[in-house]
Every structure is written in C-alpha cells, then in structure tokens.
Amino acid sequence: MGMGLANRLVTGNVADVSKDTRGWILGHFMPGAENPLRTNDVEVKWYTHAKGETRPEWARGIPVSTLNVLIRGRFALLFPDKEVLLAREGDFVFFGPDTPHSFRSEDESLVLTVRWPSLPPGTSPHAHAR
C-alpha cells in the first residue's frame, strides 16, 4: 500500500472516514497527502444503498478490476448481457477492467466494493505500473 502504511496503525469508523467520499475509505482520492488511507494500489468502499436505488446509466471505461461483496440486503449487478443477484450474505461478483455495468438495490443493501488499482478518472493503469 502507500508509503508508511505498513508502519502505521489506523483505526476509525467507516461512516466518519467516508462522509465526503460516498463510502470510499481507501484510494487515491482520500484527502491529505500524508493520509495513510490514500493509495494508488487499491480502493475500498463500504456503502449502504437505499432500497430502489439504481444507476440509470452504464459505468463504462473504468480500467480497473472490481469485486463487490454483499454484506446484507439484496443487490443486483447489471451487465449488458447478464444480471447477477447478490442475495445471500457473502455473495460476490468479480469483473475485469472496462466492463460496462450498473446496479439496482432491491432491498436496503450494504455492499463492500474493492477496486484495483486506484486510478484518477482518465488515467491509464500503465501510468501507475512499477
């Protein structure tokens, strides 16, 4: 992870840490240059979606790998040719870079999302290769 993160212990509450980042708690977008939760390696989101919440448009051109894990609720991930319903705690879906997707929250749903690498919009993953 980011420099110095291996030597730092960070504790807190996701709701407090992510109040300005829509549930995101780890990634390039975290405020503060010295923030140990700021990294280009991975993004983590812990977010409760309201029942009926949906993304009406497709998310496209996101050059990262994504893992969504259902903590509670019923949450559908929508792809151009398939719908995946996460209905049981621990159900997950993984999809690779540049996969068009959307979602629909069938019940109030808590979802853990992990994306890697953590890239600012319009950035190529090759720009962050080490």
N, CA, C and O atoms as a MOPAC input file, in Angstrom:
PM7 MOZYME 1SCF
protein

 N      0.83800 1    -1.17200 1     0.00000 1
 C      0.00000 1     0.00000 1     0.00000 1
 C      0.88400 1     1.23500 1     0.00000 1
 O      2.06700 1     1.15400 1    -0.33000 1
 N      0.31600 1     2.38300 1     0.36900 1
 C      1.07100 1     3.62000 1     0.30900 1
 C      2.26800 1     3.62100 1     1.22400 1
 O      2.33800 1     2.84000 1     2.17300 1
 N      3.21700 1     4.50200 1     0.93900 1
 C      4.41700 1     4.58700 1     1.76500 1
 C      4.04900 1     4.83900 1     3.21500 1
 O      3.20600 1     5.68500 1     3.51200 1
 N      4.66500 1     4.12500 1     4.09000 1
 C      4.45200 1     4.33700 1     5.51500 1
 C      3.24200 1     3.61100 1     6.06400 1
 O      3.10000 1     3.50700 1     7.28200 1
 N      2.36100 1     3.10300 1     5.20700 1
 C      1.15700 1     2.45100 1     5.69400 1
 C      1.49100 1     1.18900 1     6.47600 1
 O      0.82100 1     0.88100 1     7.46200 1
 N      2.51000 1     0.45900 1     6.05500 1
 C      2.87600 1    -0.77900 1     6.74900 1
 C      3.31200 1    -0.50700 1     8.18400 1
 O      3.21700 1    -1.39100 1     9.03500 1
 N      3.78200 1     0.69100 1     8.45900 1
 C      4.28200 1     1.03000 1     9.79000 1
 C      3.28700 1     1.83200 1    10.61400 1
 O      3.62600 1     2.29000 1    11.70500 1
 N      2.07600 1     2.01000 1    10.12200 1
 C      1.08600 1     2.82200 1    10.83200 1
 C     -0.13400 1     1.99500 1    11.15400 1
 O     -0.57100 1     1.16700 1    10.35500 1
 N     -0.66600 1     2.22200 1    12.30400 1
 C     -1.93100 1     1.61700 1    12.70400 1
 C     -2.98400 1     2.69900 1    12.59800 1
 O     -2.85500 1     3.76200 1    13.20500 1
 N     -4.02100 1     2.43100 1    11.83000 1
 C     -5.08900 1     3.39800 1    11.62400 1
 C     -6.38700 1     2.73400 1    12.04800 1
 O     -6.70500 1     1.63500 1    11.59500 1
 N     -7.13600 1     3.39700 1    12.91400 1
 C     -8.43900 1     2.89200 1    13.32600 1
 C     -9.47600 1     3.97600 1    13.08700 1
 O     -9.13200 1     5.14500 1    12.90600 1
 N    -10.71300 1     3.59800 1    13.08600 1
 C    -11.75900 1     4.58200 1    12.89300 1
 C    -13.07400 1     3.90300 1    12.58700 1
 O    -13.24300 1     2.70700 1    12.82500 1
 N    -13.99800 1     4.67400 1    12.06100 1
 C    -15.30500 1     4.18500 1    11.67100 1
 C    -15.53000 1     4.59100 1    10.22800 1
 O    -15.28800 1     5.73700 1     9.85000 1
 N    -15.99200 1     3.65500 1     9.43100 1
 C    -16.18200 1     3.90800 1     8.00300 1
 C    -17.09300 1     5.10600 1     7.76100 1
 O    -16.80600 1     5.92500 1     6.88800 1
 N    -18.17100 1     5.22400 1     8.50500 1
 C    -19.10200 1     6.33900 1     8.30200 1
 C    -18.39800 1     7.68100 1     8.50100 1
 O    -18.65900 1     8.63200 1     7.76300 1
 N    -17.52000 1     7.76300 1     9.48000 1
 C    -16.80200 1     9.01300 1     9.73900 1
 C    -15.76600 1     9.30400 1     8.65400 1
 O    -15.66500 1    10.43000 1     8.16800 1
 N    -15.00600 1     8.28800 1     8.28300 1
 C    -13.91900 1     8.45600 1     7.32000 1
 C    -14.44400 1     8.74800 1     5.91900 1
 O    -13.80100 1     9.46100 1     5.14800 1
 N    -15.61500 1     8.19800 1     5.59000 1
 C    -16.09800 1     8.27900 1     4.21100 1
 C    -17.22300 1     9.28700 1     3.99900 1
 O    -17.87800 1     9.26000 1     2.95800 1
 N    -17.45900 1    10.16600 1     4.95500 1
 C    -18.61500 1    11.07900 1     4.82900 1
 C    -18.51800 1    12.00100 1     3.62000 1
 O    -19.54600 1    12.45900 1     3.12000 1
 N    -17.29900 1    12.28800 1     3.13400 1
 C    -17.13300 1    13.16200 1     1.96900 1
 C    -16.74700 1    12.39200 1     0.71200 1
 O    -16.47800 1    12.99800 1    -0.32500 1
 N    -16.71600 1    11.05800 1     0.79300 1
 C    -16.25700 1    10.25800 1    -0.34800 1
 C    -17.26100 1     9.17500 1    -0.74000 1
 O    -16.86900 1     8.18500 1    -1.35700 1
 N    -18.55400 1     9.33300 1    -0.39800 1
 C    -19.62300 1     8.40900 1    -0.78700 1
 C    -19.31800 1     6.95800 1    -0.42000 1
 O    -19.62600 1     6.04800 1    -1.18900 1
 N    -18.72300 1     6.73900 1     0.73500 1
 C    -18.46600 1     5.38400 1     1.20600 1
 C    -17.06400 1     4.87600 1     0.93200 1
 O    -16.65800 1     3.85800 1     1.49100 1
 N    -16.32500 1     5.55800 1     0.09300 1
 C    -14.95000 1     5.12400 1    -0.20100 1
 C    -14.05100 1     5.44700 1     0.98800 1
 O    -14.05800 1     6.57000 1     1.49300 1
 N    -13.27500 1     4.45200 1     1.43400 1
 C    -12.42100 1     4.64800 1     2.61700 1
 C    -10.94000 1     4.45900 1     2.33100 1
 O    -10.10200 1     4.72300 1     3.19300 1
 N    -10.61400 1     4.00700 1     1.13600 1
 C     -9.21700 1     3.75800 1     0.78100 1
 C     -9.07600 1     4.00600 1    -0.70900 1
 O     -9.86800 1     3.48500 1    -1.49400 1
 N     -8.07400 1     4.80000 1    -1.12100 1
 C     -7.85000 1     5.04100 1    -2.54100 1
 C     -7.13100 1     6.35200 1    -2.80000 1
 O     -6.82000 1     7.09900 1    -1.87200 1
 N     -6.87300 1     6.62400 1    -4.07000 1
 C     -6.12100 1     7.81300 1    -4.47100 1
 C     -6.83200 1     9.11600 1    -4.10300 1
 O     -6.18800 1    10.16000 1    -4.00200 1
 N     -8.14900 1     9.06600 1    -3.90400 1
 C     -8.97800 1    10.25400 1    -3.70000 1
 C     -9.08500 1    10.67600 1    -2.23900 1
 O     -9.68300 1    11.71000 1    -1.94300 1
 N     -8.51700 1     9.89700 1    -1.32200 1
 C     -8.61800 1    10.27300 1     0.09200 1
 C     -7.84000 1    11.56400 1     0.33100 1
 O     -6.73200 1    11.72500 1    -0.18300 1
 N     -8.40800 1    12.48000 1     1.10400 1
 C     -7.76300 1    13.78700 1     1.29000 1
 C     -6.50300 1    13.69300 1     2.13500 1
 O     -6.38600 1    12.83900 1     3.01400 1
 N     -5.56700 1    14.58200 1     1.85200 1
 C     -4.34600 1    14.69700 1     2.64300 1
 C     -3.20800 1    13.86800 1     2.08700 1
 O     -3.29700 1    12.64100 1     2.04100 1
 N     -2.14500 1    14.52000 1     1.66800 1
 C     -1.00200 1    13.83500 1     1.05900 1
 C     -0.38100 1    12.79800 1     1.98800 1
 O      0.13400 1    11.78500 1     1.51400 1
 N     -0.41800 1    13.02400 1     3.29100 1
 C      0.18200 1    12.09300 1     4.25200 1
 C     -0.82700 1    11.10700 1     4.82700 1
 O     -0.48900 1    10.32900 1     5.71900 1
 N     -2.05300 1    11.13000 1     4.33000 1
 C     -3.10700 1    10.24200 1     4.81500 1
 C     -2.75100 1     8.79600 1     4.46900 1
 O     -2.60700 1     8.47900 1     3.28800 1
 N     -2.60500 1     7.91800 1     5.44400 1
 C     -2.25200 1     6.52500 1     5.14600 1
 C     -3.35900 1     5.77400 1     4.39500 1
 O     -3.11900 1     4.68400 1     3.87600 1
 N     -4.56000 1     6.34200 1     4.33400 1
 C     -5.64600 1     5.72100 1     3.58000 1
 C     -5.63800 1     6.15200 1     2.11300 1
 O     -6.48200 1     5.72100 1     1.32700 1
 N     -4.69100 1     6.99400 1     1.75500 1
 C     -4.53300 1     7.45900 1     0.37100 1
 C     -3.50000 1     6.55400 1    -0.30800 1
 O     -2.34700 1     6.48200 1     0.11700 1
 N     -3.93300 1     5.86500 1    -1.37000 1
 C     -3.04800 1     4.94400 1    -2.07700 1
 C     -3.49600 1     4.80300 1    -3.52500 1
 O     -4.67200 1     4.99200 1    -3.83800 1
 N     -2.57000 1     4.47600 1    -4.39400 1
 C     -2.88500 1     4.19700 1    -5.79400 1
 C     -3.03800 1     2.70000 1    -6.04900 1
 O     -3.30200 1     2.28800 1    -7.17900 1
 N     -2.87500 1     1.88300 1    -5.00600 1
 C     -2.89200 1     0.43300 1    -5.17600 1
 C     -4.28900 1    -0.16400 1    -5.19600 1
 O     -4.55600 1    -1.08600 1    -5.96600 1
 N     -5.18400 1     0.34800 1    -4.35900 1
 C     -6.49100 1    -0.28400 1    -4.18500 1
 C     -7.49900 1     0.75000 1    -3.69700 1
 O     -7.13400 1     1.74000 1    -3.06200 1
 N     -8.77300 1     0.50500 1    -4.00400 1
 C     -9.87400 1     1.32600 1    -3.48900 1
 C    -10.82600 1     0.40900 1    -2.73400 1
 O    -11.08200 1    -0.71500 1    -3.16700 1
 N    -11.34900 1     0.88000 1    -1.60900 1
 C    -12.31300 1     0.11300 1    -0.82900 1
 C    -13.49100 1     1.02000 1    -0.49500 1
 O    -13.32600 1     2.16300 1    -0.06800 1
 N    -14.69800 1     0.46600 1    -0.70600 1
 C    -15.92900 1     1.20200 1    -0.41100 1
 C    -16.83200 1     0.33000 1     0.45200 1
 O    -16.99700 1    -0.85800 1     0.17800 1
 N    -17.41000 1     0.91000 1     1.48400 1
 C    -18.38400 1     0.27400 1     2.37000 1
 C    -19.58800 1     1.18800 1     2.32100 1
 O    -19.55500 1     2.28700 1     2.87400 1
 N    -20.66700 1     0.74300 1     1.65700 1
 C    -21.75500 1     1.67800 1     1.39000 1
 C    -23.10600 1     0.98800 1     1.50000 1
 O    -23.28900 1    -0.12700 1     1.01000 1
 N    -24.05300 1     1.66500 1     2.14900 1
 C    -25.42100 1     1.18400 1     2.23700 1
 C    -26.24700 1     1.87000 1     1.15400 1
 O    -26.41700 1     3.09000 1     1.16200 1
 N    -26.75800 1     1.06300 1     0.22100 1
 C    -27.60600 1     1.55600 1    -0.85700 1
 C    -29.06100 1     1.46000 1    -0.41300 1
 O    -29.48100 1     0.43000 1     0.11400 1
 N    -29.82200 1     2.51100 1    -0.61900 1
 C    -31.24500 1     2.52300 1    -0.26200 1
 C    -32.02800 1     1.57100 1    -1.16200 1
 O    -31.66000 1     1.35000 1    -2.31600 1
 N    -33.09400 1     1.02000 1    -0.63100 1
 C    -33.98000 1     0.16600 1    -1.43300 1
 C    -34.45000 1     0.96700 1    -2.64000 1
 O    -34.89300 1     2.10800 1    -2.50400 1
 N    -34.35200 1     0.36400 1    -3.81800 1
 C    -34.78900 1     1.02300 1    -5.04400 1
 C    -33.71900 1     1.87400 1    -5.71500 1
 O    -33.90800 1     2.31000 1    -6.85000 1
 N    -32.59600 1     2.12000 1    -5.03500 1
 C    -31.52400 1     2.91800 1    -5.64200 1
 C    -30.98100 1     2.18900 1    -6.85800 1
 O    -30.79700 1     0.97200 1    -6.83400 1
 N    -30.72800 1     2.93200 1    -7.90900 1
 C    -30.20100 1     2.35100 1    -9.13400 1
 C    -29.29200 1     3.35700 1    -9.81700 1
 O    -29.35600 1     4.55600 1    -9.54400 1
 N    -28.45800 1     2.86500 1   -10.69700 1
 C    -27.67200 1     3.74400 1   -11.55700 1
 C    -28.29100 1     3.61000 1   -12.94200 1
 O    -28.17600 1     2.55500 1   -13.56500 1
 N    -28.94700 1     4.66000 1   -13.43500 1
 C    -29.67300 1     4.54800 1   -14.70100 1
 C    -28.76000 1     4.41100 1   -15.92300 1
 O    -29.19900 1     3.91300 1   -16.96000 1
 N    -27.51600 1     4.83700 1   -15.82100 1
 C    -26.60600 1     4.75700 1   -16.96300 1
 C    -25.54100 1     3.68300 1   -16.70600 1
 O    -25.29900 1     3.30300 1   -15.56100 1
 N    -24.91800 1     3.20700 1   -17.76700 1
 C    -23.83200 1     2.23900 1   -17.64800 1
 C    -22.55600 1     2.94100 1   -17.22200 1
 O    -22.22200 1     4.00300 1   -17.74700 1
 N    -21.84400 1     2.35300 1   -16.27400 1
 C    -20.48000 1     2.80200 1   -15.96500 1
 C    -19.58800 1     2.15800 1   -17.01900 1
 O    -19.55900 1     0.93400 1   -17.14900 1
 N    -18.86800 1     2.97300 1   -17.76400 1
 C    -18.04000 1     2.46800 1   -18.86700 1
 C    -16.61500 1     2.97000 1   -18.74300 1
 O    -16.35500 1     4.01400 1   -18.14600 1
 N    -15.70400 1     2.21300 1   -19.31400 1
 C    -14.33000 1     2.67400 1   -19.45900 1
 C    -13.57500 1     2.81700 1   -18.15600 1
 O    -12.65200 1     3.62700 1   -18.06700 1
 N    -13.94900 1     2.04100 1   -17.12800 1
 C    -13.21600 1     2.08500 1   -15.86400 1
 C    -12.14200 1     0.99900 1   -15.93900 1
 O    -12.46300 1    -0.18900 1   -15.88600 1
 N    -10.86600 1     1.39200 1   -16.06400 1
 C     -9.80500 1     0.42400 1   -16.35300 1
 C     -9.26200 1    -0.28800 1   -15.10800 1
 O     -8.04900 1    -0.38400 1   -14.92100 1
 N    -10.15900 1    -0.77900 1   -14.26900 1
 C     -9.74400 1    -1.44200 1   -13.03100 1
 C    -10.53300 1    -2.73900 1   -12.85600 1
 O    -11.59200 1    -2.91200 1   -13.45900 1
 N    -10.02100 1    -3.63700 1   -12.04100 1
 C    -10.74200 1    -4.83800 1   -11.64400 1
 C    -11.60600 1    -4.50100 1   -10.44300 1
 O    -11.22900 1    -3.67600 1    -9.61100 1
 N    -12.78400 1    -5.14900 1   -10.35000 1
 C    -13.73800 1    -4.82600 1    -9.29100 1
 C    -14.28500 1    -6.09700 1    -8.65700 1
 O    -14.59800 1    -7.07000 1    -9.34300 1
 N    -14.39200 1    -6.06600 1    -7.33000 1
 C    -15.02200 1    -7.12700 1    -6.56000 1
 C    -16.08600 1    -6.48600 1    -5.68300 1
 O    -15.79000 1    -5.58700 1    -4.89700 1
 N    -17.33800 1    -6.95300 1    -5.81600 1
 C    -18.43800 1    -6.49600 1    -4.95800 1
 C    -18.85300 1    -7.66800 1    -4.07300 1
 O    -19.07700 1    -8.77300 1    -4.56900 1
 N    -18.95700 1    -7.42900 1    -2.76200 1
 C    -19.36200 1    -8.45900 1    -1.80800 1
 C    -20.58100 1    -7.94400 1    -1.04900 1
 O    -20.55500 1    -6.84500 1    -0.49400 1
 N    -21.64900 1    -8.74000 1    -1.02800 1
 C    -22.84700 1    -8.37300 1    -0.28700 1
 C    -22.65000 1    -8.67000 1     1.19700 1
 O    -22.33200 1    -9.79600 1     1.57800 1
 N    -22.83900 1    -7.65800 1     2.02000 1
 C    -22.79500 1    -7.83700 1     3.47000 1
 C    -24.20600 1    -8.14800 1     3.96800 1
 O    -24.40400 1    -9.06900 1     4.76100 1
 N    -25.18700 1    -7.36800 1     3.49300 1
 C    -26.59700 1    -7.65000 1     3.80800 1
 C    -27.48300 1    -7.00600 1     2.74800 1
 O    -27.07800 1    -6.05300 1     2.08200 1
 N    -28.70100 1    -7.53700 1     2.59900 1
 C    -29.65600 1    -6.98900 1     1.64300 1
 C    -29.79600 1    -7.85900 1     0.40400 1
 O    -29.48200 1    -9.04900 1     0.42200 1
 N    -30.27200 1    -7.24200 1    -0.67200 1
 C    -30.40200 1    -7.86500 1    -2.00000 1
 C    -29.96900 1    -6.81600 1    -3.01000 1
 O    -30.55000 1    -5.73200 1    -3.07800 1
 N    -28.94900 1    -7.13900 1    -3.79500 1
 C    -28.31400 1    -6.15600 1    -4.66300 1
 C    -28.01700 1    -6.80700 1    -6.00700 1
 O    -27.38700 1    -7.86300 1    -6.06300 1
 N    -28.46500 1    -6.18600 1    -7.07800 1
 C    -28.24400 1    -6.73200 1    -8.41600 1
 C    -27.18300 1    -5.91700 1    -9.14600 1
 O    -27.24400 1    -4.68800 1    -9.18700 1
 N    -26.21200 1    -6.61800 1    -9.71900 1
 C    -25.22800 1    -6.01200 1   -10.60800 1
 C    -25.69800 1    -6.31500 1   -12.02200 1
 O    -25.99000 1    -7.46100 1   -12.36300 1
 N    -25.76500 1    -5.28500 1   -12.82700 1
 C    -26.30500 1    -5.39300 1   -14.18000 1
 C    -25.17300 1    -5.24500 1   -15.18600 1
 O    -24.35400 1    -4.33100 1   -15.09600 1
 N    -25.14500 1    -6.16500 1   -16.14500 1
 C    -24.16500 1    -6.15500 1   -17.22000 1
 C    -24.94400 1    -6.20700 1   -18.52900 1
 O    -26.10600 1    -6.61300 1   -18.52300 1
 N    -24.34900 1    -5.81400 1   -19.64600 1
 C    -25.11200 1    -5.76000 1   -20.89900 1
 C    -25.83300 1    -7.06900 1   -21.24800 1
 O    -26.91800 1    -7.02900 1   -21.82800 1
 N    -25.25600 1    -8.21800 1   -20.90900 1
 C    -25.87400 1    -9.48600 1   -21.29600 1
 C    -26.20800 1   -10.39000 1   -20.10800 1
 O    -26.51400 1   -11.56900 1   -20.28800 1
 N    -26.14800 1    -9.82900 1   -18.88400 1
 C    -26.38800 1   -10.66400 1   -17.71300 1
 C    -26.73100 1    -9.80200 1   -16.50300 1
 O    -26.28500 1    -8.66100 1   -16.38000 1
 N    -27.53200 1   -10.38000 1   -15.61900 1
 C    -27.83600 1    -9.75100 1   -14.33200 1
 C    -27.40600 1   -10.73200 1   -13.24400 1
 O    -27.73100 1   -11.91800 1   -13.30300 1
 N    -26.67300 1   -10.22800 1   -12.25300 1
 C    -26.21200 1   -11.06300 1   -11.14900 1
 C    -26.84300 1   -10.54900 1    -9.86500 1
 O    -26.61400 1    -9.40800 1    -9.46600 1
 N    -27.64000 1   -11.39700 1    -9.22000 1
 C    -28.28600 1   -11.01900 1    -7.96900 1
 C    -27.45500 1   -11.51700 1    -6.79200 1
 O    -27.19500 1   -12.71300 1    -6.65700 1
 N    -27.04500 1   -10.57900 1    -5.94600 1
 C    -26.38100 1   -10.92400 1    -4.69500 1
 C    -27.47800 1   -10.94900 1    -3.63700 1
 O    -28.03000 1    -9.90300 1    -3.29400 1
 N    -27.80100 1   -12.13200 1    -3.11600 1
 C    -28.96100 1   -12.27200 1    -2.24100 1
 C    -28.61200 1   -12.82900 1    -0.86800 1
 O    -29.35700 1   -12.62500 1     0.09100 1
 N    -27.49900 1   -13.52400 1    -0.76400 1
 C    -27.09000 1   -14.15100 1     0.48800 1
 C    -25.82500 1   -13.47600 1     0.99100 1
 O    -24.93000 1   -13.18600 1     0.19700 1
 N    -25.73200 1   -13.22200 1     2.27600 1
 C    -24.51800 1   -12.60600 1     2.82700 1
 C    -23.29500 1   -13.33800 1     2.30000 1
 O    -23.21200 1   -14.56400 1     2.36800 1
 N    -22.35200 1   -12.57500 1     1.77600 1
 C    -21.13500 1   -13.15500 1     1.23500 1
 C    -21.17500 1   -13.42000 1    -0.25600 1
 O    -20.13600 1   -13.72100 1    -0.84400 1
 N    -22.34900 1   -13.31900 1    -0.89800 1
 C    -22.39200 1   -13.44900 1    -2.35400 1
 C    -21.51700 1   -12.35400 1    -2.95400 1
 O    -21.46600 1   -11.23500 1    -2.44200 1
 N    -20.82800 1   -12.68900 1    -4.04800 1
 C    -19.94300 1   -11.69700 1    -4.65600 1
 C    -19.97400 1   -11.80800 1    -6.16500 1
 O    -20.43400 1   -12.80000 1    -6.73100 1
 N    -19.47300 1   -10.76700 1    -6.80000 1
 C    -19.24200 1   -10.76500 1    -8.23900 1
 C    -17.91900 1   -10.05000 1    -8.48000 1
 O    -17.64300 1    -9.00400 1    -7.89300 1
 N    -17.10700 1   -10.63600 1    -9.35700 1
 C    -15.84700 1   -10.04100 1    -9.78300 1
 C    -15.97600 1    -9.74200 1   -11.26900 1
 O    -16.50300 1   -10.55700 1   -12.02700 1
 N    -15.49400 1    -8.57000 1   -11.69000 1
 C    -15.42700 1    -8.28300 1   -13.12000 1
 C    -14.18200 1    -7.48400 1   -13.43200 1
 O    -13.69200 1    -6.70300 1   -12.61600 1
 N    -13.68900 1    -7.70000 1   -14.63000 1
 C    -12.42400 1    -7.11300 1   -15.04900 1
 C    -12.55400 1    -5.70200 1   -15.57200 1
 O    -13.64900 1    -5.14500 1   -15.65000 1
 N    -11.41500 1    -5.13600 1   -15.93000 1
 C    -11.35800 1    -3.75300 1   -16.41800 1
 C    -12.27200 1    -3.52400 1   -17.62200 1
 O    -12.49100 1    -4.41300 1   -18.44400 1
 N    -12.79100 1    -2.31000 1   -17.69400 1
 C    -13.58000 1    -1.83600 1   -18.83900 1
 C    -14.88300 1    -2.60800 1   -19.04900 1
 O    -15.40800 1    -2.63400 1   -20.16200 1
 N    -15.40900 1    -3.23600 1   -17.99700 1
 C    -16.67400 1    -3.96000 1   -18.09900 1
 C    -17.83500 1    -3.00100 1   -17.82900 1
 O    -17.96200 1    -2.49100 1   -16.71500 1
 N    -18.68700 1    -2.74700 1   -18.83200 1
 C    -19.84800 1    -1.88800 1   -18.58700 1
 C    -20.74500 1    -2.52900 1   -17.52400 1
 O    -21.00600 1    -3.73200 1   -17.56400 1
 N    -21.20700 1    -1.72400 1   -16.58600 1
 C    -22.04800 1    -2.26000 1   -15.51600 1
 C    -22.91800 1    -1.17200 1   -14.91300 1
 O    -22.66900 1     0.02300 1   -15.07400 1
 N    -23.93300 1    -1.62300 1   -14.22200 1
 C    -24.82000 1    -0.75700 1   -13.46200 1
 C    -25.30000 1    -1.56800 1   -12.26800 1
 O    -24.82700 1    -2.68400 1   -12.05000 1
 N    -26.23700 1    -1.02200 1   -11.48600 1
 C    -26.73400 1    -1.76100 1   -10.32900 1
 C    -28.16300 1    -1.37000 1   -10.00900 1
 O    -28.68000 1    -0.35000 1   -10.46600 1
 N    -28.78300 1    -2.22800 1    -9.20100 1
 C    -30.11800 1    -1.96600 1    -8.66600 1
 C    -30.15500 1    -2.55700 1    -7.26000 1
 O    -29.83600 1    -3.73100 1    -7.06900 1
 N    -30.54000 1    -1.75600 1    -6.28500 1
 C    -30.64000 1    -2.22200 1    -4.91000 1
 C    -32.07900 1    -2.65000 1    -4.65000 1
 O    -32.97300 1    -1.80900 1    -4.55900 1
 N    -32.30400 1    -3.95400 1    -4.52900 1
 C    -33.66500 1    -4.47500 1    -4.36800 1
 C    -34.17900 1    -4.29700 1    -2.94600 1
 O    -35.38300 1    -4.13700 1    -2.74100 1
 N    -33.30500 1    -4.32300 1    -1.98300 1
 C    -33.59100 1    -4.00900 1    -0.57700 1
 C    -32.49400 1    -3.05700 1    -0.13200 1
 O    -31.51500 1    -2.85900 1    -0.85200 1
 N    -32.64600 1    -2.46200 1     1.05400 1
 C    -31.50900 1    -1.72300 1     1.58600 1
 C    -30.34800 1    -2.70100 1     1.64600 1
 O    -30.47300 1    -3.77600 1     2.23300 1
 N    -29.21400 1    -2.33800 1     1.04300 1
 C    -28.11300 1    -3.27800 1     0.87100 1
 C    -26.78100 1    -2.65700 1     1.23600 1
 O    -26.43000 1    -1.57600 1     0.76300 1
 N    -26.04400 1    -3.35700 1     2.08500 1
 C    -24.68200 1    -2.96800 1     2.42500 1
 C    -23.73900 1    -3.78100 1     1.55300 1
 O    -23.74500 1    -5.01200 1     1.58800 1
 N    -22.92300 1    -3.07300 1     0.76500 1
 C    -22.03500 1    -3.71800 1    -0.19700 1
 C    -20.61000 1    -3.23400 1     0.04100 1
 O    -20.36000 1    -2.03900 1     0.19900 1
 N    -19.68700 1    -4.18200 1     0.06200 1
 C    -18.25700 1    -3.88400 1     0.11900 1
 C    -17.72800 1    -3.96700 1    -1.30500 1
 O    -17.89000 1    -4.98800 1    -1.97300 1
 N    -17.09800 1    -2.89600 1    -1.76900 1
 C    -16.52300 1    -2.86300 1    -3.10900 1
 C    -15.02100 1    -2.67300 1    -2.99300 1
 O    -14.54500 1    -1.81600 1    -2.24800 1
 N    -14.28400 1    -3.48300 1    -3.74000 1
 C    -12.82900 1    -3.36600 1    -3.81200 1
 C    -12.47100 1    -3.21600 1    -5.28100 1
 O    -12.89000 1    -4.02200 1    -6.11200 1
 N    -11.68900 1    -2.17300 1    -5.60700 1
 C    -11.22500 1    -1.95800 1    -6.97700 1
 C     -9.71800 1    -1.77600 1    -6.96100 1
 O     -9.15600 1    -1.19000 1    -6.03500 1
 N     -9.07300 1    -2.28700 1    -8.00100 1
 C     -7.62600 1    -2.11600 1    -8.09300 1
 C     -7.21700 1    -2.03800 1    -9.55300 1
 O     -7.81900 1    -2.68500 1   -10.41000 1
 N     -6.18200 1    -1.23500 1    -9.83400 1
 C     -5.56200 1    -0.24100 1    -8.95200 1
 C     -6.48900 1     0.94400 1    -8.74200 1
 O     -7.58100 1     0.99300 1    -9.30600 1
 N     -6.05500 1     1.89500 1    -7.93300 1
 C     -6.82800 1     3.10600 1    -7.67300 1
 C     -6.35200 1     4.18400 1    -8.63300 1
 O     -5.23600 1     4.68800 1    -8.51000 1
 N     -7.20400 1     4.53400 1    -9.58800 1
 C     -6.79400 1     5.45700 1   -10.64800 1
 C     -7.68700 1     6.68000 1   -10.70700 1
 O     -8.91100 1     6.55200 1   -10.66700 1
 N     -7.09300 1     7.87200 1   -10.80200 1
 C     -7.90900 1     9.06200 1   -11.05900 1
 C     -8.60800 1     8.91300 1   -12.41100 1
 O     -8.06700 1     8.26100 1   -13.30400 1
 N     -9.79400 1     9.49900 1   -12.58400 1
 C    -10.51100 1     9.39400 1   -13.85600 1
 C     -9.62300 1     9.80000 1   -15.02500 1
 O     -8.89000 1    10.78600 1   -14.95500 1
 N     -9.70200 1     9.02200 1   -16.10100 1
 C     -8.93200 1     9.32300 1   -17.31300 1
 C     -7.49100 1     8.85200 1   -17.26700 1
 O     -6.72400 1     9.13500 1   -18.18700 1
 N     -7.10600 1     8.14000 1   -16.21600 1
 C     -5.72900 1     7.66600 1   -16.07900 1
 C     -5.62700 1     6.22200 1   -16.53700 1
 O     -6.52300 1     5.41600 1   -16.28500 1
 N     -4.53800 1     5.90100 1   -17.20900 1
 C     -4.29400 1     4.54200 1   -17.64700 1
 C     -3.61500 1     3.75200 1   -16.53900 1
 O     -2.79000 1     4.30700 1   -15.81400 1
 N     -3.94200 1     2.45700 1   -16.38500 1
 C     -3.25600 1     1.64600 1   -15.36900 1
 C     -1.76000 1     1.56000 1   -15.64900 1
 O     -0.96900 1     1.36000 1   -14.72700 1
 N     -1.36800 1     1.70700 1   -16.90900 1
 C      0.04800 1     1.63200 1   -17.24800 1
 C      0.83300 1     2.81200 1   -16.70500 1
 O      2.04600 1     2.71700 1   -16.52000 1
 N      0.15700 1     3.92100 1   -16.44700 1
 C      0.82600 1     5.09800 1   -15.88500 1
 C      1.26800 1     4.83600 1   -14.44800 1
 O      2.16400 1     5.51100 1   -13.94100 1
 N      0.63500 1     3.84300 1   -13.77900 1
 C      0.96100 1     3.53100 1   -12.39100 1
 C      1.77600 1     2.26400 1   -12.24800 1
 O      2.03500 1     1.81300 1   -11.13200 1
 N      2.18800 1     1.67400 1   -13.38300 1
 C      2.98400 1     0.43800 1   -13.31700 1
 C      4.30300 1     0.72900 1   -12.64100 1
 O      4.89300 1     1.79700 1   -12.80000 1
 N      4.74800 1    -0.26300 1   -11.87500 1
 C      6.01000 1    -0.06400 1   -11.14500 1
 C      7.11300 1    -0.83400 1   -11.76700 1
 O      8.24600 1    -0.78700 1   -11.28800 1

